Amino acid sequence: MILEKMKTVDRSVHALRCADGSVYLSPGLQGRIFCSIGEELIHKLDFELAAHPTGSFNNIGGNSLWPAPEGGAFAYNYPHGTWCVQDGINKVCPTLSVKSESEAAMVKSITLLNAKGIDVKLEAGREVRTADISATAAKFKLKAVAYAETDTFTPGEAYSTDDVILNAWSLEQFPGADGIVAFGAFDNASAKPGQIINDDFYGDPLARIRFADKLFLFELGGPNRLQIGFKKDCCPHLIGAYDAARGVLVLRKTSISGGTYVNIADNDQKKGTYSTEDIYSIFNGAAELNFFELETIAPMIVRDGRLVRSTLVSNTCIFKGSRENLSALLDQEYGINPKEIIK
């Protein structure tokens, strides 16, 4: 049983039942979220690393909450000039509270140092509730699990945005790379590639991206790690990935809301942190790491030049079944032409 196996690395893990699977909240693994369909764990979970964590970054997997931006003048991953994941994200574990059979929350107080040398005191909260997706799954003869998460960073002190900016960032990690296609759907049919993709990261992701029918397709795998942002400019409305080998389709969505979005890129950001507005991101771990990430990003709420909070509302739907039934789902339920995604 998956729950029993997960308890070997986190005795406090809590399962919420949903449709054909479960959503697991893991306070003992720093507040990560995992999903299963039947007895298949959909997310990546490195049980060996979880059981024997190292002193550096423990990339265990699942859905984790991070601060953005990663690089640039306000970076949280370069507080001393060298990339790292700080203890508040990598080691500090939250307190779990169960609200009902379908809802639970995790909260922790952390301090993060940014690249300007400011210690930022925060409360990091995650509220998770399962979504009733059984009718949709049955309609298309699929298995499914779904949940909504509300992730919030709330500052513990008053911080000027001249010194501190912060955007909540949900990184959802899945195993595999080669043969998996990630994609993004957007509404602005006249948008040019530069209005759709933020490639201000590393490598050349555009070499693995093609465009069709208000979609971009990102072929994962290959020899190089790559990452992209999905820009507000093109009116994005979801990202996803299709894993043909497992017969799994993952869809993630967040709404564009009021506030300040930023460039989350892991680099010096020579054009500045406000040079683009990333709503989503996709990370290709390539053959070397053999995982990928579907990521959602929140705006920062600012009042009178001070950081108020950043709240991210994301929805994740995971479906498992035949190519034909997954194609019908995309077409009829989401209005997405599946011919370039599911082949």
C-alpha positions, -999 to +999 in steps of 0.1 A: +000+000+000+013+035-009+002+051+024+021+025+044+052+029+022+051+067+026+048+063+063+083+048+063+097+082+054+070+104+071+050+090+099+028+121+099+017+118+062-021+123+058-042+110+030-073+127+015-094+103-006-104+116-041-122+098-069-099+070-080-069+078-057-056+099-029-039+132-022-012+130+004+000+159+026+035+153+040+045+176+068+075+154+076+088+160+040+087+198+044+050+201+034+051+184+001+020+171-017+017+138-036-010+120-055-018+084-064-043+067-087-051+033-075-017+019-063+004+040-086+022+070-071+020+097-099+045+121-085+082+115-081+092+105-046+128+095-039+123+072-009+160+066-004+168+103-002+137+110+020+149+083+044+185+095+044+185+133+037+218+151+031+230+184+044+225+200+010+194+202-011+171+171-008+153+170-041+127+144-029+099+153-054+062+159-051+046+194-050+066+219-030+062+256-022+091+279-031+098+316-031+104+335-064+124+349-079+152+323-080+178+346-095+185+383-099+188+411-074+161+398-051+170+361-054+163+335-027+185+308-042+217+329-043+218+346-009+256+343-008+263+341-046+262+303-050+230+285-057+214+268-027+180+259-013+176+275+022+166+255+053+132+272+054+123+254+022+146+223+024+144+213+060+118+231+081+086+210+085+051+225+090+023+217+114-006+197+099-042+204+107-070+182+093-102+202+086-124+175+071-122+143+051-115+164+020-094+193+033-063+199+054-037+226+059+000+229+067+017+260+082+053+268+091+072+299+102+105+304+083+132+330+076+148+333+042+178+355+033+176+372-001+204+384-023+202+419-009+211+405+025+177+409+041+164+382+065+127+378+055+105+364+082+075+346+067+046+324+075+042+298+047+008+282+045-007+255+023-044+247+022-053+216+002-088+203-007-097+175-030-119+181-060-148+159-071-138+148-105-155+114-106-182+124-130-157+138-156-136+107-152-165+084-156-178+103-187-145+096-205-139+062-190-107+074-172-093+071-137-086+104-120-075+124-089-077+161-085-071+188-058-069+226-053-042+242-032-039+277-018-003+286-010+004+318+008+036+336+020+027+363+046+056+385+058+061+387+096+075+422+094+071+453+072+094+450+041+099+477+014+098+463-021+130+482-027+145+454-005+122+424-006+099+410-033+084+376-031+060+355-052+046+322-041+057+294-065+044+258-066+067+233-082+051+200-090+075+172-099+069+140-119+092+112-130+103+108-165+117+129-194+122+113-228+090+107-247+069+131-225+054+162-241+046+192-219+024+219-233+007+252-226-027+266-238-033+303-243-060+326-256-041+352-276-040+336-310-019+365-325+008+362-298+044+358-311+068+333-295+085+361-275+051+370-260+045+334-250+078+319-238+103+334-214+135+316-224+156+338-201+170+308-181+197+286-196+203+265-227+181+268-258+146+255-249+131+270-281+149+242-301+125+217-284+093+239-287+068+241-315+035+260-317+001+250-330-036+259-324-030+283-295-007+258-279+030+254-274+045+219-273+077+213-253+094+180-260+110+169-227+141+148-223+172+152-243+207+159-231+203+193-215+183+207-185+160+234-197+134+257-182+108+282-196+084+307-182+049+310-197+041+347-200+011+367-190+013+385-224-004+357-243-032+351-217-022+316-206-049+294-191-032+261-183-001+239-186+001+201-188+021+170-197+013+137-214+032+106-204+024+080-231+043+053-213+022+055-182-010+067-200-011+097-177-022+133-185-015+160-159-032+195-161-024+224-139-042+258-138-040+291-119-060+322-126-043+355-136-051+379-107-043+414-096-008+421-083+027+421-095+042+391-114+079+388-119+106+370-140+114+339-119+145+329-140+175+313-124+201+338-138+215+373-132+184+388-148+202+415-166+169+430-179+156+431-143+132+411-121+102+430-136+113+423-172+086+397-178+055+383-159+056+346-155+023+329-147+036+293-153+069+275-157+081+241-170+114+225-160+129+198-181+153+177-160+164+159-192+178+124-193+203+132-165+177+139-138+148+120-154+120+142-140+101+173-150+081+200-132+049+218-139+049+250-120+024+278-111+033+313-099+014+339-079+015+377-080+029+398-052+004+421-034+020+455-026+005+483-006+022+517-001+055+503-014+055+473+011+050+436+006+016+425+019+015+388+008+016+365-021-012+339-025-013+312-052-044+292-060-037+262-082-057+233-095-041+200-105-061+173-124-045+139-132-061+115-155-051+079-165-064+059-194-063+052-231-050+076-258-084+078-273-102+086-241-076+112-230-079+128-264-116+130-261-112+146-227-089+173-239-111+181-269-146+180-253-138+191-217-110+216-221-114+228-257-078+217-266-070+201-299-052+169-288-037+159-321-003+175-314-002+162-278-015+127-279-001+107-309 
